[in-house]
Amino acid sequence: MLRHTFASVILEAGESVVTLARWLGHSSPTITLDHYAHFMPEAGGKGRAAVDALLGVVPEYVPDDLTRA
Protein backbone atom coordinates (compact mmCIF):
# COMPACT_ATOMS: atom_id res chain seq x y z
CA MET A 1 0.00 0.00 0.00
CA LEU A 2 2.82 2.43 0.89
CA ARG A 3 4.64 1.70 -2.38
CA HIS A 4 1.50 2.38 -4.43
CA THR A 5 0.84 5.61 -2.53
CA PHE A 6 4.44 6.74 -3.01
CA ALA A 7 4.29 6.08 -6.77
CA SER A 8 0.99 7.90 -7.21
CA VAL A 9 2.13 10.96 -5.23
CA ILE A 10 5.40 11.14 -7.15
CA LEU A 11 3.67 10.98 -10.55
CA GLU A 12 1.02 13.50 -9.57
CA ALA A 13 3.87 15.82 -8.55
CA GLY A 14 5.24 15.62 -12.10
CA GLU A 15 8.27 13.37 -11.69
CA SER A 16 9.24 11.45 -14.82
CA VAL A 17 8.14 7.85 -15.31
CA VAL A 18 11.72 6.87 -16.11
CA THR A 19 12.93 8.18 -12.75
CA LEU A 20 10.07 6.56 -10.86
CA ALA A 21 10.67 3.23 -12.62
CA ARG A 22 14.30 3.35 -11.50
CA TRP A 23 13.30 4.20 -7.91
CA LEU A 24 10.77 1.36 -7.81
CA GLY A 25 13.22 -1.12 -9.32
CA HIS A 26 11.13 -1.81 -12.43
CA SER A 27 13.06 -3.25 -15.35
CA SER A 28 11.28 -0.88 -17.73
CA PRO A 29 9.26 2.36 -17.53
CA THR A 30 6.56 0.44 -19.42
CA ILE A 31 5.87 -1.60 -16.30
CA THR A 32 5.51 1.60 -14.28
CA LEU A 33 3.16 3.10 -16.88
CA ASP A 34 1.04 -0.06 -16.95
CA HIS A 35 0.39 0.29 -13.22
CA TYR A 36 0.39 4.03 -12.61
CA ALA A 37 -0.45 5.95 -15.83
CA HIS A 38 -3.89 6.89 -14.46
CA PHE A 39 -2.09 9.06 -11.87
CA MET A 40 -0.77 11.34 -14.60
CA PRO A 41 -3.68 13.76 -15.13
CA GLU A 42 -1.69 16.22 -17.22
CA ALA A 43 -0.09 13.59 -19.45
CA GLY A 44 0.48 15.23 -22.81
CA GLY A 45 -0.54 18.69 -21.61
CA LYS A 46 3.01 19.99 -21.33
CA GLY A 47 3.88 18.78 -24.82
CA ARG A 48 0.78 20.32 -26.37
CA ALA A 49 1.43 23.62 -24.60
CA ALA A 50 5.05 23.65 -25.82
CA VAL A 51 4.02 23.08 -29.45
CA ASP A 52 1.26 25.70 -29.17
CA ALA A 53 3.80 28.19 -27.79
CA LEU A 54 6.17 27.40 -30.64
CA LEU A 55 3.41 27.98 -33.20
CA GLY A 56 2.15 31.13 -31.48
CA VAL A 57 -1.18 29.60 -30.45
CA VAL A 58 -2.62 30.88 -27.19
CA PRO A 59 -3.64 27.73 -25.30
CA GLU A 60 -6.47 27.62 -22.78
CA TYR A 61 -4.13 26.08 -20.19
CA VAL A 62 -0.38 26.45 -19.74
CA PRO A 63 1.37 24.34 -17.07
CA ASP A 64 3.08 26.50 -14.44
CA ASP A 65 6.57 25.26 -15.29
CA LEU A 66 6.21 26.44 -18.91
CA THR A 67 5.22 29.97 -17.93
CA ARG A 68 8.47 30.59 -16.06
CA ALA A 69 11.12 32.11 -18.30
LUMKE-201170 format. One record per atom (N, C-alpha, C, O): chain; residue number from 1; atom name; residue in one letter; x, y, z. Coordinates in nm, 2 decimals, padded with zeros to 4 digits. Example, Ala and Ser with C-alpha at 12.3 -4.5 7.8 and 13.67 -1.06 7.14 Angstrom:
2
chain, n, atom, res, X, Y, Z
A, 1, N, A, 01.32, -00.57, 00.78
A, 1, CA, A, 01.23, -00.45, 00.78
A, 1, C, A, 01.32, -00.33, 00.78
A, 1, O, A, 01.42, -00.33, 00.85
A, 2, N, S, 01.28, -00.22, 00.71
A, 2, CA, S, 01.37, -00.11, 00.71
A, 2, C, S, 01.29, 00.00, 00.79
A, 2, O, S, 01.34, 00.11, 00.80
! end
This chain:
69
chain, n, atom, res, X, Y, Z
A, 1, N, M, 00.08, -00.12, 00.00
A, 1, CA, M, 00.00, 00.00, 00.00
A, 1, C, M, 00.09, 00.13, 00.00
A, 1, O, M, 00.06, 00.22, -00.07
A, 2, N, L, 00.19, 00.13, 00.08
A, 2, CA, L, 00.28, 00.24, 00.09
A, 2, C, L, 00.35, 00.27, -00.04
A, 2, O, L, 00.37, 00.38, -00.09
A, 3, N, R, 00.40, 00.16, -00.11
A, 3, CA, R, 00.46, 00.17, -00.24
A, 3, C, R, 00.37, 00.23, -00.34
A, 3, O, R, 00.41, 00.32, -00.42
A, 4, N, H, 00.25, 00.19, -00.35
A, 4, CA, H, 00.15, 00.24, -00.44
A, 4, C, H, 00.12, 00.39, -00.42
A, 4, O, H, 00.11, 00.47, -00.51
A, 5, N, T, 00.11, 00.42, -00.29
A, 5, CA, T, 00.08, 00.56, -00.25
A, 5, C, T, 00.20, 00.65, -00.29
A, 5, O, T, 00.18, 00.76, -00.35
A, 6, N, F, 00.32, 00.60, -00.26
A, 6, CA, F, 00.44, 00.67, -00.30
A, 6, C, F, 00.45, 00.70, -00.45
A, 6, O, F, 00.47, 00.81, -00.50
A, 7, N, A, 00.42, 00.60, -00.53
A, 7, CA, A, 00.43, 00.61, -00.68
A, 7, C, A, 00.32, 00.71, -00.73
A, 7, O, A, 00.35, 00.79, -00.81
A, 8, N, S, 00.20, 00.70, -00.67
A, 8, CA, S, 00.10, 00.79, -00.72
A, 8, C, S, 00.13, 00.94, -00.68
A, 8, O, S, 00.10, 01.03, -00.76
A, 9, N, V, 00.18, 00.96, -00.57
A, 9, CA, V, 00.21, 01.10, -00.52
A, 9, C, V, 00.33, 01.15, -00.61
A, 9, O, V, 00.32, 01.27, -00.65
A, 10, N, I, 00.43, 01.07, -00.63
A, 10, CA, I, 00.54, 01.11, -00.71
A, 10, C, I, 00.50, 01.15, -00.86
A, 10, O, I, 00.54, 01.25, -00.91
A, 11, N, L, 00.41, 01.07, -00.92
A, 11, CA, L, 00.37, 01.10, -01.06
A, 11, C, L, 00.28, 01.22, -01.06
A, 11, O, L, 00.29, 01.30, -01.15
A, 12, N, E, 00.19, 01.23, -00.96
A, 12, CA, E, 00.10, 01.35, -00.96
A, 12, C, E, 00.18, 01.48, -00.94
A, 12, O, E, 00.14, 01.59, -00.98
A, 13, N, A, 00.30, 01.47, -00.88
A, 13, CA, A, 00.39, 01.58, -00.86
A, 13, C, A, 00.46, 01.62, -00.98
A, 13, O, A, 00.53, 01.72, -00.99
A, 14, N, G, 00.46, 01.53, -01.08
A, 14, CA, G, 00.52, 01.56, -01.21
A, 14, C, G, 00.66, 01.50, -01.23
A, 14, O, G, 00.73, 01.53, -01.33
A, 15, N, E, 00.70, 01.41, -01.15
A, 15, CA, E, 00.83, 01.34, -01.17
A, 15, C, E, 00.81, 01.25, -01.29
A, 15, O, E, 00.71, 01.20, -01.33
A, 16, N, S, 00.93, 01.22, -01.36
A, 16, CA, S, 00.92, 01.15, -01.48
A, 16, C, S, 00.90, 01.00, -01.45
A, 16, O, S, 00.94, 00.95, -01.35
A, 17, N, V, 00.84, 00.93, -01.54
A, 17, CA, V, 00.81, 00.79, -01.53
A, 17, C, V, 00.95, 00.71, -01.53
A, 17, O, V, 00.96, 00.61, -01.46
A, 18, N, V, 01.04, 00.75, -01.61
A, 18, CA, V, 01.17, 00.69, -01.61
A, 18, C, V, 01.24, 00.69, -01.47
A, 18, O, V, 01.29, 00.59, -01.43
A, 19, N, T, 01.24, 00.80, -01.41
A, 19, CA, T, 01.29, 00.82, -01.28
A, 19, C, T, 01.22, 00.73, -01.18
A, 19, O, T, 01.28, 00.66, -01.10
A, 20, N, L, 01.09, 00.74, -01.18
A, 20, CA, L, 01.01, 00.66, -01.09
A, 20, C, L, 01.03, 00.51, -01.11
A, 20, O, L, 01.04, 00.43, -01.01
A, 21, N, A, 01.04, 00.46, -01.23
A, 21, CA, A, 01.07, 00.32, -01.26
A, 21, C, A, 01.20, 00.28, -01.20
A, 21, O, A, 01.21, 00.17, -01.14
A, 22, N, R, 01.30, 00.37, -01.21
A, 22, CA, R, 01.43, 00.34, -01.15
A, 22, C, R, 01.42, 00.33, -01.00
A, 22, O, R, 01.47, 00.23, -00.94
A, 23, N, W, 01.35, 00.42, -00.94
A, 23, CA, W, 01.33, 00.42, -00.79
A, 23, C, W, 01.25, 00.30, -00.74
A, 23, O, W, 01.28, 00.24, -00.64
A, 24, N, L, 01.16, 00.25, -00.82
A, 24, CA, L, 01.08, 00.14, -00.78
A, 24, C, L, 01.14, 00.00, -00.82
A, 24, O, L, 01.10, -00.10, -00.77
A, 25, N, G, 01.25, 00.01, -00.89
A, 25, CA, G, 01.32, -00.11, -00.93
A, 25, C, G, 01.26, -00.19, -01.05
A, 25, O, G, 01.29, -00.30, -01.07
A, 26, N, H, 01.17, -00.12, -01.13
A, 26, CA, H, 01.11, -00.18, -01.24
A, 26, C, H, 01.22, -00.19, -01.35
A, 26, O, H, 01.30, -00.11, -01.37
A, 27, N, S, 01.21, -00.30, -01.43
A, 27, CA, S, 01.31, -00.32, -01.54
A, 27, C, S, 01.28, -00.23, -01.66
A, 27, O, S, 01.37, -00.22, -01.74
A, 28, N, S, 01.16, -00.17, -01.66
A, 28, CA, S, 01.13, -00.09, -01.77
A, 28, C, S, 01.02, 00.01, -01.73
A, 28, O, S, 00.94, -00.02, -01.65
A, 29, N, P, 01.03, 00.14, -01.78
A, 29, CA, P, 00.93, 00.24, -01.75
A, 29, C, P, 00.79, 00.19, -01.80
A, 29, O, P, 00.69, 00.24, -01.75
A, 30, N, T, 00.78, 00.10, -01.89
A, 30, CA, T, 00.66, 00.04, -01.94
A, 30, C, T, 00.58, -00.02, -01.83
A, 30, O, T, 00.46, -00.01, -01.82
A, 31, N, I, 00.65, -00.09, -01.74
A, 31, CA, I, 00.59, -00.16, -01.63
A, 31, C, I, 00.53, -00.06, -01.54
A, 31, O, I, 00.41, -00.07, -01.49
A, 32, N, T, 00.60, 00.05, -01.51
A, 32, CA, T, 00.55, 00.16, -01.43
A, 32, C, T, 00.43, 00.22, -01.49
A, 32, O, T, 00.33, 00.25, -01.42
A, 33, N, L, 00.43, 00.25, -01.62
A, 33, CA, L, 00.32, 00.31, -01.69
A, 33, C, L, 00.19, 00.22, -01.68
A, 33, O, L, 00.08, 00.27, -01.67
A, 34, N, D, 00.22, 00.09, -01.70
A, 34, CA, D, 00.10, -00.01, -01.70
A, 34, C, D, 00.03, 00.00, -01.56
A, 34, O, D, -00.09, -00.01, -01.56
A, 35, N, H, 00.10, 00.03, -01.45
A, 35, CA, H, 00.04, 00.03, -01.32
A, 35, C, H, -00.01, 00.17, -01.28
A, 35, O, H, -00.10, 00.18, -01.20
A, 36, N, Y, 00.06, 00.27, -01.32
A, 36, CA, Y, 00.04, 00.40, -01.26
A, 36, C, Y, 00.00, 00.52, -01.36
A, 36, O, Y, -00.01, 00.63, -01.31
A, 37, N, A, -00.02, 00.49, -01.48
A, 37, CA, A, -00.05, 00.60, -01.58
A, 37, C, A, -00.17, 00.68, -01.55
A, 37, O, A, -00.18, 00.80, -01.58
A, 38, N, H, -00.27, 00.62, -01.48
A, 38, CA, H, -00.39, 00.69, -01.45
A, 38, C, H, -00.36, 00.80, -01.34
A, 38, O, H, -00.45, 00.88, -01.31
A, 39, N, F, -00.24, 00.80, -01.28
A, 39, CA, F, -00.21, 00.91, -01.19
A, 39, C, F, -00.14, 01.02, -01.25
A, 39, O, F, -00.08, 01.11, -01.19
A, 40, N, M, -00.14, 01.03, -01.39
A, 40, CA, M, -00.08, 01.13, -01.46
A, 40, C, M, -00.18, 01.22, -01.53
A, 40, O, M, -00.20, 01.21, -01.65
A, 41, N, P, -00.25, 01.30, -01.46
A, 41, CA, P, -00.37, 01.38, -01.51
A, 41, C, P, -00.33, 01.47, -01.62
A, 41, O, P, -00.41, 01.50, -01.71
A, 42, N, E, -00.21, 01.52, -01.62
A, 42, CA, E, -00.17, 01.62, -01.72
A, 42, C, E, -00.09, 01.56, -01.83
A, 42, O, E, -00.02, 01.63, -01.91
A, 43, N, A, -00.09, 01.43, -01.84
A, 43, CA, A, -00.01, 01.36, -01.94
A, 43, C, A, -00.04, 01.42, -02.08
A, 43, O, A, -00.15, 01.42, -02.13
A, 44, N, G, 00.06, 01.46, -02.15
A, 44, CA, G, 00.05, 01.52, -02.28
A, 44, C, G, 00.02, 01.67, -02.28
A, 44, O, G, 00.05, 01.74, -02.38
A, 45, N, G, -00.02, 01.73, -02.17
A, 45, CA, G, -00.05, 01.87, -02.16
A, 45, C, G, 00.07, 01.96, -02.18
A, 45, O, G, 00.06, 02.06, -02.25
A, 46, N, K, 00.18, 01.92, -02.12
A, 46, CA, K, 00.30, 02.00, -02.13
A, 46, C, K, 00.35, 02.00, -02.28
A, 46, O, K, 00.39, 02.10, -02.33
A, 47, N, G, 00.34, 01.89, -02.34
A, 47, CA, G, 00.39, 01.88, -02.48
A, 47, C, G, 00.30, 01.96, -02.57
A, 47, O, G, 00.35, 02.03, -02.66
A, 48, N, R, 00.17, 01.95, -02.56
A, 48, CA, R, 00.08, 02.03, -02.64
A, 48, C, R, 00.10, 02.18, -02.62
A, 48, O, R, 00.10, 02.26, -02.71
A, 49, N, A, 00.12, 02.22, -02.49
A, 49, CA, A, 00.14, 02.36, -02.46
A, 49, C, A, 00.27, 02.41, -02.52
A, 49, O, A, 00.28, 02.52, -02.57
A, 50, N, A, 00.38, 02.33, -02.52
A, 50, CA, A, 00.51, 02.36, -02.58
A, 50, C, A, 00.49, 02.38, -02.73
A, 50, O, A, 00.55, 02.48, -02.79
A, 51, N, V, 00.42, 02.30, -02.80
A, 51, CA, V, 00.40, 02.31, -02.95
A, 51, C, V, 00.32, 02.43, -02.98
A, 51, O, V, 00.34, 02.50, -03.07
A, 52, N, D, 00.21, 02.45, -02.90
A, 52, CA, D, 00.13, 02.57, -02.92
A, 52, C, D, 00.21, 02.70, -02.90
A, 52, O, D, 00.19, 02.79, -02.98
A, 53, N, A, 00.30, 02.70, -02.80
A, 53, CA, A, 00.38, 02.82, -02.78
A, 53, C, A, 00.47, 02.84, -02.90
A, 53, O, A, 00.50, 02.95, -02.94
A, 54, N, L, 00.53, 02.73, -02.95
A, 54, CA, L, 00.62, 02.74, -03.06
A, 54, C, L, 00.54, 02.80, -03.19
A, 54, O, L, 00.60, 02.87, -03.26
A, 55, N, L, 00.42, 02.76, -03.20
A, 55, CA, L, 00.34, 02.80, -03.32
A, 55, C, L, 00.27, 02.93, -03.30
A, 55, O, L, 00.20, 02.98, -03.39
A, 56, N, G, 00.28, 02.99, -03.18
A, 56, CA, G, 00.21, 03.11, -03.15
A, 56, C, G, 00.07, 03.10, -03.11
A, 56, O, G, 00.00, 03.20, -03.12
A, 57, N, V, 00.02, 02.98, -03.08
A, 57, CA, V, -00.12, 02.96, -03.05
A, 57, C, V, -00.13, 02.99, -02.90
A, 57, O, V, -00.04, 02.96, -02.82
A, 58, N, V, -00.24, 03.06, -02.86
A, 58, CA, V, -00.26, 03.09, -02.72
A, 58, C, V, -00.35, 02.98, -02.66
A, 58, O, V, -00.47, 02.97, -02.69
A, 59, N, P, -00.29, 02.89, -02.58
A, 59, CA, P, -00.36, 02.77, -02.53
A, 59, C, P, -00.45, 02.82, -02.41
A, 59, O, P, -00.43, 02.92, -02.35
A, 60, N, E, -00.56, 02.73, -02.39
A, 60, CA, E, -00.65, 02.76, -02.28
A, 60, C, E, -00.58, 02.74, -02.14
A, 60, O, E, -00.60, 02.81, -02.05
A, 61, N, Y, -00.48, 02.64, -02.14
A, 61, CA, Y, -00.41, 02.61, -02.02
A, 61, C, Y, -00.26, 02.60, -02.05
A, 61, O, Y, -00.22, 02.53, -02.14
A, 62, N, V, -00.18, 02.66, -01.96
A, 62, CA, V, -00.04, 02.64, -01.97
A, 62, C, V, 00.01, 02.60, -01.84
A, 62, O, V, -00.01, 02.67, -01.74
A, 63, N, P, 00.08, 02.48, -01.83
A, 63, CA, P, 00.14, 02.43, -01.71
A, 63, C, P, 00.23, 02.54, -01.65
A, 63, O, P, 00.30, 02.61, -01.72
A, 64, N, D, 00.23, 02.55, -01.51
A, 64, CA, D, 00.31, 02.65, -01.44
A, 64, C, D, 00.45, 02.65, -01.48
A, 64, O, D, 00.51, 02.76, -01.50
A, 65, N, D, 00.51, 02.53, -01.50
A, 65, CA, D, 00.66, 02.53, -01.53
A, 65, C, D, 00.69, 02.58, -01.67
A, 65, O, D, 00.81, 02.60, -01.70
A, 66, N, L, 00.59, 02.59, -01.76
A, 66, CA, L, 00.62, 02.64, -01.89
A, 66, C, L, 00.60, 02.80, -01.90
A, 66, O, L, 00.64, 02.86, -01.99
A, 67, N, T, 00.54, 02.85, -01.79
A, 67, CA, T, 00.52, 03.00, -01.79
A, 67, C, T, 00.64, 03.07, -01.73
A, 67, O, T, 00.65, 03.19, -01.75
A, 68, N, R, 00.73, 03.00, -01.67
A, 68, CA, R, 00.85, 03.06, -01.61
A, 68, C, R, 00.96, 03.07, -01.71
A, 68, O, R, 00.99, 02.97, -01.77
A, 69, N, A, 01.01, 03.19, -01.73
A, 69, CA, A, 01.11, 03.21, -01.83
A, 69, C, A, 01.25, 03.23, -01.77
A, 69, O, A, 01.35, 03.25, -01.84
! end
